Amino acid sequence: MVGARSLFEPFGFVGLGWQHYALMNGSISTSDTSDLADRDDVMTVPMGAGLELAYGRFMVDTRLTYRQTYFNNMLRATGGRLDNWGVSAQLGVGF
């Protein structure tokens, strides 16, 4: 807290997650010799950082998130990864 009416709050986070993927209603071959599996269970480790600023009733929140994945075998031949990242920002006014 910088002043009575202002806020400066950096933060970080890390977690552990699980996602299940399943191909449905498609005409793609997913046999044992196919490059694409019909289902997969993936462990994710989301991590990121952000910053929240507030002055009076006005607020700004920004964050960066990266999700590392493990045990992702959906794309068998290429060994493709399902890692992803995101950037977001929010602007608000409190009532």
Secondary structure, DSSP 8 states (H G I E B T S, - for coil): --BTTEEEEEEEEE--EEEEEE--S-----STTSSB-SEEEEEEEEEEEEEEEEETTEEEEEEEEEEEEES--SBTTT-----EEEEEEEEEE--
